[in-house]
Amino acid sequence: MLLTGRRMTKQEAQRGIDILAKSVYRDLKQNGYARADIVAFASSILEHLTNDAKTQPRDAEPADSAL
């Protein structure tokens, strides 16, 4: 992923992912979703990722080059 014309470092990408995950989690909790609902949400994301991995070729970028 590009950030102001340059590739993000692995650490920058991970920080962005952590911030997004915490934000989504906080929003779900604040909107009354129970722990079981949040687990179902996470499971659904993993299911979409799994299905996508089955139908799409692997990403061209190496995993350690950032997202």
FITI-644747 format. One line per 3 residues: number of its first residue (from 1); their letters; for each residue x, y, z of N, C-alpha, C, O, CB. Coordinates in nm, 3 decimals, decimal comma, always signed. Each point is the difference from the previous one (the first is absolute). Glycine has a CB too. Layout:
NUM) a) X:Y:Z:X:Y:Z:X:Y:Z:X:Y:Z:X:Y:Z  ...
% end
This chain:
1) mll) +0,085:-0,117:+0,000:-0,085:+0,117:+0,000:+0,089:+0,123:+0,000:+0,107:+0,000:+0,061:-0,293:-0,123:+0,061  +0,143:+0,225:-0,189:+0,078:+0,122:-0,008:-0,047:+0,100:+0,104:-0,119:+0,011:+0,029:+0,158:-0,050:-0,273  +0,055:+0,109:+0,298:-0,027:+0,105:+0,097:+0,082:+0,121:-0,042:+0,123:-0,002:+0,008:-0,171:-0,165:+0,182
4) tgr) -0,019:+0,269:-0,235:+0,067:+0,122:-0,050:+0,111:-0,032:-0,099:+0,112:+0,050:+0,012:-0,166:+0,062:+0,204  +0,022:-0,195:-0,314:+0,096:-0,027:-0,106:+0,108:-0,101:+0,033:+0,091:-0,020:-0,080:-0,135:+0,246:+0,007  +0,038:-0,289:+0,187:+0,099:-0,102:+0,035:-0,071:-0,121:+0,062:-0,112:+0,010:+0,049:+0,289:+0,168:-0,013
7) rmt) -0,110:-0,288:-0,040:-0,056:-0,121:+0,061:+0,006:+0,012:+0,152:+0,096:+0,052:+0,057:-0,025:-0,191:-0,256  -0,178:+0,089:+0,263:+0,002:-0,005:+0,146:+0,097:-0,108:+0,044:+0,017:-0,101:-0,067:-0,255:+0,184:+0,081  +0,299:-0,060:+0,099:+0,083:-0,104:+0,059:-0,093:-0,105:+0,061:-0,119:+0,025:+0,019:+0,310:+0,137:+0,026
10) kqe) -0,136:-0,276:-0,015:-0,078:-0,105:+0,063:-0,058:+0,049:+0,134:-0,114:-0,031:+0,034:+0,259:-0,145:-0,145  -0,065:+0,253:+0,184:-0,045:+0,052:+0,130:-0,114:+0,101:-0,018:-0,095:-0,001:+0,078:+0,327:-0,033:+0,014  -0,224:+0,120:-0,193:-0,107:+0,096:-0,026:-0,129:-0,071:-0,039:-0,108:+0,037:+0,046:+0,278:+0,132:-0,117
13) aqr) -0,157:-0,270:-0,012:-0,117:-0,077:-0,042:-0,064:-0,069:+0,119:-0,122:+0,001:+0,015:+0,223:-0,035:-0,242  -0,020:-0,027:+0,312:-0,053:-0,070:+0,116:-0,068:+0,097:+0,096:-0,105:-0,031:+0,056:+0,284:-0,141:-0,079  -0,121:+0,289:+0,041:-0,062:+0,101:+0,087:-0,136:+0,043:-0,056:-0,096:+0,015:+0,076:+0,324:+0,066:-0,006
16) gid) -0,237:-0,062:-0,201:-0,127:+0,035:-0,061:-0,105:-0,108:+0,019:-0,116:+0,030:+0,029:+0,240:+0,104:-0,195  -0,083:-0,259:+0,152:-0,091:-0,112:+0,020:-0,048:-0,004:+0,145:-0,119:-0,020:+0,026:+0,236:-0,109:-0,208  -0,024:+0,148:+0,275:-0,037:-0,002:+0,142:-0,098:+0,112:+0,034:-0,096:-0,021:+0,074:+0,319:-0,079:-0,020
19) ila) -0,200:+0,219:-0,109:-0,089:+0,114:+0,025:-0,138:-0,028:-0,058:-0,101:+0,026:+0,066:+0,298:+0,132:-0,069  -0,202:-0,211:-0,118:-0,128:-0,032:-0,063:-0,076:-0,106:+0,081:-0,120:+0,015:+0,024:+0,217:+0,043:-0,249  -0,027:-0,163:+0,265:-0,065:-0,107:+0,077:-0,056:+0,053:+0,132:-0,112:-0,032:+0,039:+0,267:-0,135:-0,144
22) ksv) -0,076:+0,249:+0,174:-0,046:+0,055:+0,127:-0,120:+0,092:-0,021:-0,095:-0,002:+0,079:+0,329:-0,013:+0,012  -0,231:+0,093:-0,197:-0,111:+0,091:-0,030:-0,128:-0,077:-0,031:-0,107:+0,034:+0,051:+0,270:+0,134:-0,137  -0,153:-0,271:+0,003:-0,118:-0,080:-0,034:-0,053:-0,070:+0,126:-0,121:-0,001:+0,024:+0,208:-0,034:-0,259
25) yrd) +0,003:-0,022:+0,313:-0,041:-0,068:+0,123:-0,073:+0,098:+0,094:-0,105:-0,032:+0,054:+0,302:-0,127:-0,076  -0,139:+0,277:+0,040:-0,060:+0,100:+0,088:-0,138:+0,042:-0,051:-0,094:+0,013:+0,078:+0,325:+0,069:-0,015  -0,242:-0,061:-0,194:-0,130:+0,037:-0,057:-0,104:-0,108:+0,020:-0,115:+0,029:+0,033:+0,234:+0,109:-0,202
28) lkq) -0,080:-0,263:+0,150:-0,095:-0,109:+0,021:-0,046:-0,005:+0,145:-0,119:-0,015:+0,027:+0,228:-0,114:-0,212  -0,015:+0,140:+0,278:-0,035:-0,002:+0,142:-0,092:+0,117:+0,036:-0,099:-0,018:+0,070:+0,318:-0,094:-0,019  -0,186:+0,232:-0,101:-0,079:+0,119:+0,032:-0,141:-0,007:-0,060:-0,092:+0,066:+0,049:+0,304:+0,065:-0,039
31) ngy) -0,228:-0,210:-0,114:-0,130:-0,014:-0,063:-0,077:-0,121:+0,050:-0,100:-0,041:-0,060:+0,193:+0,153:-0,140  -0,047:-0,170:+0,309:-0,076:-0,102:+0,069:+0,022:-0,144:-0,045:-0,072:-0,090:+0,043:-0,088:+0,264:-0,012  +0,258:-0,196:-0,116:+0,026:-0,137:-0,043:+0,066:-0,079:+0,114:+0,089:+0,049:+0,068:-0,066:+0,027:-0,308
34) ara) -0,069:-0,198:+0,257:+0,053:-0,088:+0,104:+0,128:-0,066:-0,050:+0,030:+0,002:-0,119:-0,262:-0,042:+0,210  +0,306:-0,017:+0,002:+0,126:-0,068:-0,034:-0,023:-0,105:-0,108:+0,081:-0,013:-0,092:+0,003:+0,053:+0,326  -0,193:-0,116:-0,224:-0,029:-0,103:-0,100:-0,021:+0,061:-0,138:+0,040:-0,058:-0,101:-0,144:-0,084:+0,281
37) div) +0,041:+0,260:-0,185:-0,020:+0,068:-0,128:+0,133:+0,043:-0,060:+0,021:-0,011:-0,121:-0,246:+0,091:+0,200  +0,314:-0,031:+0,005:+0,131:+0,046:-0,047:+0,083:-0,118:-0,049:+0,071:+0,012:-0,100:-0,079:+0,181:+0,261  -0,001:-0,305:-0,093:+0,069:-0,121:-0,045:-0,057:-0,044:-0,135:+0,075:-0,041:-0,089:-0,031:-0,028:+0,329
40) afa) -0,176:+0,076:-0,256:-0,063:-0,037:-0,127:+0,047:+0,094:-0,111:+0,023:-0,045:-0,113:-0,223:-0,045:+0,236  +0,213:+0,217:-0,093:+0,051:+0,098:-0,097:+0,142:-0,036:-0,043:+0,031:-0,002:-0,119:-0,177:+0,180:+0,222  +0,232:-0,206:-0,006:+0,138:-0,038:-0,031:+0,005:-0,129:-0,082:+0,080:-0,012:-0,093:-0,003:+0,125:+0,305
43) ssi) -0,162:-0,209:-0,178:-0,007:-0,125:-0,074:-0,044:+0,024:-0,144:+0,050:-0,065:-0,092:-0,101:-0,056:+0,305  -0,042:+0,213:-0,230:-0,047:+0,032:-0,134:+0,112:+0,061:-0,084:+0,014:-0,032:-0,118:-0,245:+0,067:+0,209  +0,309:+0,053:-0,032:+0,114:+0,058:-0,072:+0,097:-0,111:-0,042:+0,048:-0,001:-0,113:-0,072:+0,218:+0,243
46) leh) +0,054:-0,308:-0,039:+0,090:-0,111:-0,032:-0,058:-0,088:-0,111:+0,074:-0,049:-0,085:+0,011:+0,053:+0,320  -0,216:-0,024:-0,234:-0,065:-0,079:-0,104:+0,015:+0,068:-0,136:+0,028:-0,065:-0,101:-0,191:-0,025:+0,270  +0,143:+0,221:-0,172:+0,017:+0,074:-0,125:+0,144:-0,008:-0,049:+0,025:-0,017:-0,120:-0,211:+0,173:+0,187
49) ltn) +0,280:-0,144:+0,023:+0,141:-0,010:-0,035:+0,032:-0,138:-0,056:+0,072:-0,013:-0,099:-0,015:+0,181:+0,277  -0,109:-0,272:-0,114:+0,022:-0,137:-0,046:-0,058:-0,022:-0,138:+0,065:-0,057:-0,087:-0,068:-0,020:+0,324  -0,120:+0,124:-0,257:-0,063:-0,015:-0,132:+0,076:+0,076:-0,107:+0,017:-0,049:-0,112:-0,238:+0,021:+0,224
52) dak) +0,266:+0,147:-0,078:+0,078:+0,080:-0,094:+0,131:-0,070:-0,034:+0,041:-0,001:-0,116:-0,145:+0,211:+0,209  +0,168:-0,268:+0,006:+0,128:-0,070:-0,023:-0,020:-0,121:-0,091:+0,091:-0,037:-0,074:-0,009:+0,114:+0,299  -0,199:-0,139:-0,220:-0,028:-0,116:-0,084:-0,022:+0,038:-0,146:+0,028:-0,079:-0,090:-0,128:-0,033:+0,288
55) tqp) +0,049:+0,234:-0,221:-0,037:+0,039:-0,135:+0,097:+0,097:-0,066:-0,003:+0,016:-0,122:-0,230:-0,053:+0,189  +0,316:+0,102:+0,010:+0,092:+0,099:-0,054:+0,144:-0,049:+0,008:+0,037:-0,071:+0,093:-0,195:+0,253:-0,025  +0,239:-0,146:-0,166:+0,142:-0,034:+0,011:+0,062:+0,075:+0,118:-0,052:+0,103:+0,043:+0,065:-0,145:-0,292
58) rda) +0,093:-0,010:+0,299:+0,068:+0,062:+0,113:+0,044:+0,141:-0,035:+0,035:+0,027:-0,115:+0,041:-0,253:+0,195  -0,076:+0,315:+0,019:+0,043:+0,138:-0,022:+0,140:+0,001:-0,061:+0,085:-0,083:+0,033:-0,228:+0,162:+0,161  +0,165:+0,016:-0,282:+0,129:+0,012:-0,067:+0,110:+0,044:+0,094:+0,116:-0,037:-0,019:-0,236:+0,089:-0,189
61) epa) +0,085:+0,027:+0,311:+0,102:+0,051:+0,092:+0,038:-0,107:+0,102:-0,086:-0,075:+0,046:-0,003:+0,309:-0,076  +0,217:-0,242:+0,065:+0,039:-0,090:+0,108:-0,063:+0,047:+0,132:-0,021:+0,120:+0,020:+0,238:-0,173:-0,139  -0,248:-0,040:+0,207:-0,069:+0,032:+0,124:+0,078:+0,098:+0,085:-0,062:+0,080:+0,070:-0,042:-0,303:-0,077
64) dsa) +0,236:+0,221:+0,004:+0,075:+0,086:+0,088:+0,021:+0,141:-0,058:+0,068:+0,081:+0,063:+0,045:-0,286:+0,025  -0,168:+0,235:-0,204:+0,019:+0,132:-0,059:-0,105:+0,100:+0,045:+0,002:+0,116:-0,043:+0,101:-0,227:-0,152  -0,194:+0,069:+0,281:-0,110:+0,083:+0,054:-0,128:-0,036:-0,074:-0,001:-0,080:-0,093:+0,160:+0,269:+0,154
67) l) -0,266:-0,126:-0,016:-0,132:-0,030:-0,057:-0,018:+0,074:-0,125:-0,105:-0,012:-0,064:+0,013:-0,029:+0,283
% end
